[in-house]
């Protein structure tokens, strides 16, 4: 059009490509059974090396596995709690690979016909709700543990963990950020704890997580070459490893280089991922049905009984805390994110009905670790003493530390340490008047409108009473005397 300057076209090839992460998690959870999945050996953590083993879990010739009924029950509970469809028949398979901690030369797992499929878990990150698909939940046995010598180039193997029952929870590649991955992992752990089928101890290896991550241009639906990240035994490491891997892959793609499909380890000392080996595919494991184990058939009646008897799960408890106790959504979410905390909060509220649920919640949110450690009786007694004015909030925090250290009840500690708050108005009034008389200039300043001087007067009173004066009462007394 005449009179309008032409604008040169801009080639999209000159614009930087925006990438998004595609993340899927493989979560392994030890089931809290007393014995292993295919034999009667104990599963207790921390026993001397190779003291909880037998012919079956060591794979001796002629030994035959027998499936642990309780392990199946626990696995079914997790499947139901994560909205999975339980397959009426599932099959155990041999996953063949050679590694020093695998005595049989194969791992008994499930492949083509897993226990359950097509579930989901709802998460929320920064107020945004997301539904993360669960591809499958299958059962398998754990491998042993390699222990590397720090003084010489040798390794030892402890087979105690061999045969401990696991469930593997495989997500769809629906996660987009490290924060979403951590929230999803926390959600699974919380459900496992509410079901009481796993202790969730990541440091001891009871809950382990591998992450598959790739990058692709925003708007693209295909998947790029992925890296599998291992050796992440905390939520912090999961987030850090994924953040590092996103930066690493983005830098390679931006430079026009290809991503190598491989397994990488998280190096906690260097805070980076390092290459471990090429990523295996399913055909590398040569899966085939285990001839020593019959197919697992789940009776409909048993499954329905388990469904009806599931305990109240975190999402339901969160809603109930809001409706029954009138808590804000934030309070309810924080409280129910830890089963021990939620249980002790509710026990405190029920055991001390004169305390408002919000008042109790505030304390649990202010110091969640301490309040979750002491008994509901101790926490209720402590909050009651604060409400009565026997001790101040600051004194209560000191008492709380002593309760944790000694196990004594709050009232005993207060008596022993002489921490009872002074709430005698007449005694405080007399002291306050003495302080005003001794500080005429500050009194004149306050009367002239410099109200910040009130902090000086209250501070002097607290000093004279060794911190035992009721600060609110002291403030009111000074205001009356200084009018």
C-alpha positions as CSV (number, residue, x, y, z in Angstrom):
1,X,0.0,0.0,0.0
2,X,1.3,3.4,-1.0
3,X,2.7,5.6,1.8
4,X,3.5,2.6,4.1
5,X,7.1,1.4,4.6
6,X,7.7,-2.2,3.9
7,X,8.8,-4.5,6.7
8,X,11.3,-7.2,5.8
9,X,10.1,-10.8,6.6
10,X,11.9,-12.5,9.6
11,X,12.9,-16.1,9.1
12,X,11.9,-18.3,12.0
13,X,15.3,-20.0,11.6
14,X,16.9,-16.9,13.1
15,X,14.7,-17.1,16.2
16,X,15.9,-19.1,19.3
17,X,14.0,-22.4,19.7
18,X,12.0,-22.8,22.9
19,X,12.2,-26.2,24.5
20,X,10.0,-27.9,27.0
21,X,11.0,-30.8,29.3
22,X,9.1,-34.2,29.1
23,X,9.6,-36.1,32.3
24,X,8.4,-39.5,33.5
25,X,9.2,-41.1,36.8
26,X,9.8,-44.8,37.7
27,X,9.2,-45.0,41.5
28,X,10.2,-48.1,43.4
29,X,8.7,-48.7,46.8
30,X,9.6,-51.4,49.3
31,X,6.5,-53.1,50.7
32,X,6.3,-53.4,54.5
33,X,6.0,-57.2,54.6
34,X,7.7,-59.2,57.3
35,X,9.2,-61.6,54.8
36,X,10.5,-61.4,51.2
37,X,8.3,-61.7,48.1
38,X,9.2,-65.3,47.2
39,X,10.6,-66.8,50.4
40,X,10.4,-66.6,54.2
41,X,13.5,-64.5,54.9
42,X,13.1,-61.4,57.0
43,X,13.1,-57.9,55.4
44,X,14.3,-55.9,58.3
45,X,16.7,-53.1,57.4
46,X,20.2,-52.9,59.0
47,X,20.9,-56.6,59.7
48,X,24.5,-57.8,59.4
49,X,25.4,-58.5,55.8
50,X,24.1,-61.8,54.3
51,X,22.3,-62.9,57.4
52,X,18.8,-62.7,55.9
53,X,19.2,-65.0,52.9
54,X,18.3,-68.6,51.9
55,X,18.4,-70.9,48.9
56,X,15.4,-69.2,47.2
57,X,16.5,-65.6,47.3
58,X,20.1,-66.6,46.5
59,X,18.9,-68.5,43.4
60,X,20.3,-71.9,44.3
61,X,19.6,-74.7,41.8
62,X,16.4,-76.6,42.5
63,X,14.9,-73.9,44.8
64,X,11.4,-72.7,43.9
65,X,9.7,-69.3,44.7
66,X,6.3,-69.0,46.4
67,X,4.5,-65.7,46.1
68,X,3.9,-63.7,49.3
69,X,0.1,-63.1,49.6
70,X,0.6,-60.0,51.8
71,X,2.8,-58.4,49.1
72,X,0.0,-58.8,46.5
73,X,-2.5,-57.3,48.9
74,X,-0.3,-54.2,49.5
75,X,0.3,-53.8,45.8
76,X,-3.4,-53.9,45.1
77,X,-4.1,-51.2,47.8
78,X,-1.7,-48.9,46.0
79,X,-3.2,-49.6,42.7
80,X,-6.7,-48.8,44.0
81,X,-5.5,-45.7,45.8
82,X,-4.0,-44.3,42.5
83,X,-7.1,-45.0,40.4
84,X,-5.6,-47.9,38.5
85,X,-7.4,-50.6,36.7
86,X,-6.4,-53.9,38.3
87,X,-5.9,-56.7,35.7
88,X,-7.8,-59.9,36.6
89,X,-4.7,-61.8,35.6
90,X,-1.0,-60.8,35.7
91,X,2.2,-62.7,35.0
92,X,5.6,-62.7,36.5
93,X,8.5,-62.6,34.1
94,X,12.3,-63.0,34.2
95,X,14.2,-59.9,33.4
96,X,17.6,-61.1,32.4
97,X,20.8,-59.1,33.1
98,X,24.1,-59.9,34.7
99,X,25.3,-57.8,37.6
100,X,27.1,-58.8,40.8
101,X,24.2,-58.0,43.1
102,X,21.7,-60.2,41.1
103,X,22.5,-63.8,42.3
104,X,20.2,-65.6,39.9
105,X,21.3,-63.7,36.8
106,X,17.7,-62.5,36.3
107,X,15.2,-60.5,38.3
108,X,11.7,-61.7,38.8
109,X,9.4,-58.8,37.7
110,X,6.4,-58.2,35.5
111,X,6.4,-57.1,31.9
112,X,3.6,-57.6,29.4
113,X,0.9,-58.4,31.9
114,X,1.4,-56.2,35.0
115,X,-0.8,-56.1,38.1
116,X,-2.4,-52.8,37.3
117,X,-2.5,-50.1,34.6
118,X,-4.0,-46.7,33.5
119,X,-4.2,-44.8,36.8
120,X,-3.6,-41.2,37.7
121,X,-2.5,-38.9,40.5
122,X,-3.7,-35.3,40.8
123,X,-1.1,-32.8,42.0
124,X,-1.0,-29.0,42.5
125,X,2.0,-26.8,41.9
126,X,1.8,-23.1,42.7
127,X,-2.0,-23.3,42.8
128,X,-2.2,-25.0,39.3
129,X,-3.8,-28.5,39.3
130,X,-2.4,-31.2,37.1
131,X,-3.4,-34.8,36.5
132,X,-0.4,-37.1,36.0
133,X,-1.1,-40.4,34.3
134,X,0.2,-43.7,35.7
135,X,1.1,-46.2,33.0
136,X,1.4,-49.2,35.2
137,X,2.1,-50.7,38.7
138,X,3.9,-54.0,38.7
139,X,5.5,-56.2,41.3
140,X,9.1,-57.3,41.4
141,X,11.9,-58.4,43.7
142,X,14.7,-56.1,44.7
143,X,18.4,-56.8,44.0
144,X,21.2,-56.9,46.5
145,X,23.4,-54.0,47.5
146,X,27.0,-53.4,46.4
147,X,29.4,-51.9,48.9
148,X,32.5,-50.3,47.5
149,X,35.7,-50.2,49.7
150,X,37.2,-46.8,50.2
151,X,40.6,-48.1,51.0
152,X,41.2,-50.7,48.2
153,X,39.8,-51.4,44.7
154,X,37.3,-54.1,45.8
155,X,33.6,-54.3,46.2
156,X,31.4,-56.4,48.5
157,X,27.8,-57.5,48.0
158,X,25.1,-57.8,50.6
159,X,22.3,-60.0,49.5
160,X,20.0,-59.2,52.5
161,X,17.9,-56.9,50.2
162,X,17.7,-59.5,47.5
163,X,14.0,-60.6,47.2
164,X,12.5,-57.8,49.2
165,X,9.1,-57.1,47.6
166,X,8.9,-54.0,45.5
167,X,6.2,-52.2,43.5
168,X,7.3,-50.1,40.6
169,X,5.0,-47.2,39.7
170,X,5.6,-45.9,36.2
171,X,4.2,-42.6,35.2
172,X,3.2,-41.3,31.8
173,X,5.6,-38.6,30.4
174,X,3.2,-36.0,31.7
175,X,5.5,-34.0,34.0
176,X,7.0,-30.8,32.6
177,X,9.1,-29.3,35.4
178,X,11.3,-30.5,38.2
179,X,8.8,-29.0,40.7
180,X,6.0,-31.1,39.2
181,X,8.2,-34.2,39.4
182,X,8.9,-33.5,43.1
183,X,5.3,-32.8,43.9
184,X,4.2,-36.1,42.2
185,X,6.8,-38.1,44.0
186,X,5.8,-36.5,47.4
187,X,2.2,-37.4,46.5
188,X,3.0,-41.0,45.9
189,X,5.0,-41.2,49.1
190,X,2.2,-39.7,51.1
191,X,-0.3,-42.3,49.8
192,X,2.1,-45.1,50.6
193,X,2.4,-43.8,54.1
194,X,-1.3,-43.4,54.6
195,X,-1.8,-47.0,53.3
196,X,0.9,-48.1,55.8
197,X,2.5,-50.3,53.1
198,X,5.9,-48.6,52.8
199,X,7.9,-46.5,55.3
200,X,8.9,-44.0,52.5
201,X,12.5,-43.8,53.7
202,X,14.5,-42.6,50.7
203,X,17.8,-42.5,52.5
204,X,17.6,-46.2,53.4
205,X,16.4,-47.0,49.9
206,X,12.8,-47.9,50.8
207,X,11.6,-45.4,48.2
208,X,13.7,-44.9,45.1
209,X,13.2,-42.9,42.0
210,X,14.5,-43.0,38.4
211,X,13.6,-40.2,36.1
212,X,13.4,-40.2,32.3
213,X,13.8,-36.8,30.7
214,X,14.0,-35.4,27.2
215,X,13.5,-32.0,25.6
216,X,11.4,-31.1,22.6
217,X,10.5,-27.8,20.9
218,X,7.4,-26.2,22.4
219,X,4.4,-27.3,20.4
220,X,5.9,-30.5,19.2
221,X,4.2,-33.8,20.2
222,X,7.0,-36.2,19.5
223,X,9.5,-37.3,22.1
224,X,13.3,-36.6,21.9
225,X,16.1,-38.9,22.9
226,X,16.0,-39.3,26.7
227,X,18.3,-39.7,29.5
228,X,17.5,-41.9,32.5
229,X,18.7,-40.4,35.8
230,X,19.6,-42.7,38.7
231,X,21.0,-42.4,42.2
232,X,18.5,-39.8,43.6
233,X,17.6,-40.6,47.2
234,X,16.0,-37.3,48.2
235,X,13.4,-34.8,46.9
236,X,16.2,-32.2,46.8
237,X,18.4,-34.4,44.6
238,X,15.5,-35.2,42.3
239,X,14.9,-31.5,41.7
240,X,18.6,-30.6,41.3
241,X,19.3,-33.5,38.9
242,X,16.4,-32.6,36.7
243,X,17.3,-28.9,36.6
244,X,20.8,-29.8,35.7
245,X,19.8,-32.2,33.0
246,X,17.4,-29.7,31.4
247,X,20.2,-27.1,31.2
248,X,22.6,-29.8,29.8
249,X,20.3,-31.0,27.1
250,X,19.2,-27.5,26.2
251,X,22.8,-26.4,25.7
252,X,23.5,-29.4,23.4
253,X,20.4,-28.9,21.3
254,X,21.0,-25.1,21.0
255,X,24.5,-25.9,19.7
256,X,23.1,-28.3,17.1
257,X,24.3,-31.5,18.8
258,X,22.4,-34.7,19.4
259,X,21.3,-36.1,22.7
260,X,22.7,-39.5,23.4
261,X,20.1,-41.9,24.9
262,X,21.9,-43.1,28.0
263,X,21.7,-43.8,31.7
264,X,23.2,-41.1,33.9
265,X,24.0,-40.9,37.6
266,X,23.5,-37.9,39.8
267,X,26.9,-37.0,41.4
268,X,26.0,-35.3,44.7
269,X,29.6,-34.0,45.2
270,X,29.9,-32.3,41.8
271,X,26.2,-31.4,41.6
272,X,25.9,-32.7,38.1
273,X,24.8,-35.8,36.1
274,X,27.5,-38.1,34.7
275,X,27.3,-40.8,32.1
276,X,27.0,-44.3,33.4
277,X,26.1,-46.5,30.4
278,X,24.0,-46.7,27.3
279,X,20.2,-46.9,28.0
280,X,18.8,-50.4,27.6
281,X,15.6,-51.1,25.8
282,X,13.1,-53.8,26.8
283,X,14.4,-56.3,24.3
284,X,17.8,-56.1,25.9
285,X,16.4,-57.9,29.0
286,X,14.9,-60.8,27.0
287,X,11.8,-61.0,29.1
288,X,9.9,-64.3,29.2
289,X,7.3,-65.7,31.7
290,X,8.8,-67.2,34.8
291,X,8.1,-71.0,34.5
292,X,8.3,-71.4,38.3
293,X,5.4,-69.1,39.0
294,X,1.8,-69.5,38.0
295,X,-0.2,-66.5,36.7
296,X,-1.7,-64.3,39.5
297,X,-5.5,-64.2,39.4
298,X,-7.3,-61.6,41.4
299,X,-10.7,-62.6,42.7
300,X,-13.3,-59.8,42.3
301,X,-14.6,-60.3,45.8
302,X,-11.1,-59.9,47.4
303,X,-10.5,-56.7,45.3
304,X,-13.8,-55.2,46.3
305,X,-13.1,-55.9,50.0
306,X,-9.8,-54.2,49.7
307,X,-11.5,-51.2,48.0
308,X,-14.1,-50.9,50.8
309,X,-11.5,-51.1,53.5
310,X,-9.0,-48.6,52.2
311,X,-8.1,-46.0,54.8
312,X,-8.9,-42.3,54.3
313,X,-6.4,-41.0,51.8
314,X,-4.6,-37.6,51.9
315,X,-6.9,-35.8,49.4
316,X,-10.0,-36.9,51.4
317,X,-8.4,-35.9,54.7
318,X,-7.5,-32.5,53.3
319,X,-11.1,-31.8,52.3
320,X,-12.4,-33.0,55.6
321,X,-10.0,-30.8,57.6
322,X,-11.4,-27.8,55.7
323,X,-15.1,-28.8,56.2
324,X,-15.0,-30.3,59.7
325,X,-12.5,-28.0,61.3
326,X,-12.9,-24.9,59.2
327,X,-9.2,-24.7,58.2
328,X,-8.0,-22.7,55.2
329,X,-7.0,-24.8,52.2
330,X,-3.3,-24.0,52.8
331,X,-3.3,-25.2,56.4
332,X,-5.1,-28.4,55.4
333,X,-2.7,-29.2,52.6
334,X,0.4,-28.7,54.8
335,X,-1.1,-30.7,57.6
336,X,-2.1,-33.7,55.4
337,X,1.2,-33.7,53.5
338,X,2.6,-35.8,56.4
339,X,0.5,-38.6,57.9
340,X,2.1,-38.3,61.4
341,X,1.5,-34.6,61.4
342,X,-2.1,-34.9,60.3
343,X,-2.8,-37.7,62.9
344,X,-1.2,-35.7,65.8
345,X,-3.0,-32.5,64.8
346,X,-6.4,-34.3,64.8
347,X,-5.6,-36.1,68.1
348,X,-4.7,-32.8,69.7
349,X,-7.9,-31.1,68.5
350,X,-10.1,-34.0,69.7
351,X,-8.3,-34.3,73.0
352,X,-8.4,-30.6,73.8
353,X,-11.8,-29.3,72.5
354,X,-11.4,-26.0,74.2
355,X,-8.6,-25.2,71.7
356,X,-9.7,-23.9,68.3
357,X,-8.5,-26.1,65.4
358,X,-7.0,-23.0,63.7
359,X,-5.0,-22.3,66.9
360,X,-3.6,-25.8,66.9
361,X,-3.0,-25.7,63.2
362,X,-0.9,-22.5,63.6
363,X,1.4,-24.2,66.0
364,X,1.8,-27.3,63.8
365,X,2.6,-25.0,60.8
366,X,5.0,-22.8,62.8
367,X,7.1,-25.8,64.0
368,X,6.0,-28.9,62.1
369,X,8.9,-31.1,63.1
370,X,8.8,-30.5,66.8
371,X,5.0,-30.6,67.0
372,X,4.9,-33.9,65.0
373,X,7.5,-35.4,67.4
374,X,5.8,-34.9,70.8
375,X,2.6,-36.6,71.9
376,X,-0.8,-35.0,71.3
377,X,-1.2,-34.9,75.1
378,X,2.0,-32.8,75.4
379,X,1.1,-30.5,72.5
380,X,-2.4,-29.9,73.8
381,X,-1.1,-29.2,77.3
382,X,1.4,-26.8,76.0
383,X,-1.1,-24.8,73.9
384,X,-3.5,-24.7,76.8
385,X,-0.9,-23.2,79.0
386,X,-0.3,-20.5,76.4
387,X,-4.0,-19.8,76.1
388,X,-4.4,-19.4,79.8
389,X,-1.5,-17.0,79.9
390,X,0.7,-19.3,82.1
391,X,3.5,-18.9,79.6
392,X,4.1,-16.7,76.6
393,X,4.6,-18.0,73.0
394,X,8.4,-17.5,73.3
395,X,8.5,-19.4,76.5
396,X,6.4,-22.1,75.0
397,X,9.0,-22.6,72.3
398,X,11.6,-23.1,75.0
399,X,9.4,-25.6,76.8
400,X,8.8,-27.4,73.5
401,X,12.6,-28.0,73.1
402,X,12.7,-29.4,76.6
403,X,9.8,-31.7,76.0
404,X,11.5,-33.1,72.9
405,X,14.8,-33.5,74.8
406,X,13.6,-35.0,78.0
407,X,10.1,-36.4,77.3
408,X,8.7,-34.6,80.4
409,X,5.3,-33.0,80.4
410,X,5.2,-29.2,79.8
411,X,3.8,-28.3,83.3
412,X,6.7,-30.2,85.0
413,X,9.3,-28.3,82.9
414,X,7.7,-24.9,83.7
415,X,7.8,-25.6,87.4
416,X,11.4,-26.9,87.3
417,X,12.6,-23.9,85.3
418,X,10.5,-21.3,86.9
419,X,9.0,-20.2,83.6
420,X,5.5,-19.4,84.7
421,X,4.4,-16.1,83.2
422,X,3.6,-13.2,85.6
423,X,0.0,-12.2,85.0
424,X,-0.7,-10.5,88.3
425,X,-1.9,-7.0,87.2
426,X,-1.2,-5.3,90.5
427,X,2.4,-6.6,90.8
428,X,3.1,-5.6,87.2
429,X,1.5,-2.2,87.7
430,X,3.8,-1.4,90.6
431,X,6.9,-2.3,88.6
432,X,5.7,-0.4,85.6
433,X,5.1,2.8,87.7
434,X,8.7,2.5,89.1
435,X,10.1,2.3,85.5
436,X,8.1,5.3,84.4
437,X,9.3,7.3,87.4
438,X,12.9,6.4,86.6
439,X,12.6,7.4,83.0
440,X,10.8,10.8,82.8
441,X,12.2,11.8,79.4
442,X,10.9,8.6,77.7
443,X,7.5,9.1,79.4
444,X,7.4,12.7,78.1
445,X,8.3,11.5,74.6
446,X,5.5,8.9,74.6
447,X,2.9,11.5,75.8
448,X,4.2,13.8,73.0
449,X,3.2,11.1,70.4
450,X,6.3,9.1,70.1
451,X,4.5,5.8,70.6
452,X,7.5,3.6,69.6
453,X,8.9,4.4,73.1
454,X,6.4,1.8,74.4
455,X,8.8,-0.9,73.3
456,X,11.4,0.6,75.6
457,X,9.1,0.5,78.6
458,X,7.9,-3.1,78.0
459,X,11.5,-4.2,77.5
460,X,12.5,-2.7,80.8
461,X,9.7,-4.6,82.5
462,X,10.6,-7.9,80.8
463,X,14.2,-7.4,81.9
464,X,13.2,-6.8,85.5
465,X,11.0,-9.9,85.5
466,X,13.5,-12.1,83.6
467,X,11.1,-12.4,80.7
468,X,8.3,-13.7,82.8
469,X,5.9,-10.7,82.6
470,X,2.9,-11.2,80.4
471,X,3.8,-8.9,77.5
472,X,0.3,-8.1,76.4
473,X,-0.8,-7.3,79.9
474,X,2.4,-5.2,80.4
475,X,1.6,-3.2,77.3
476,X,-1.9,-2.5,78.5
477,X,-0.7,-1.4,81.9
478,X,1.9,1.1,80.5
479,X,-0.7,2.5,78.2
480,X,-3.0,3.3,81.1
481,X,-0.3,4.7,83.3
482,X,1.1,6.9,80.5
483,X,-2.1,8.6,79.6
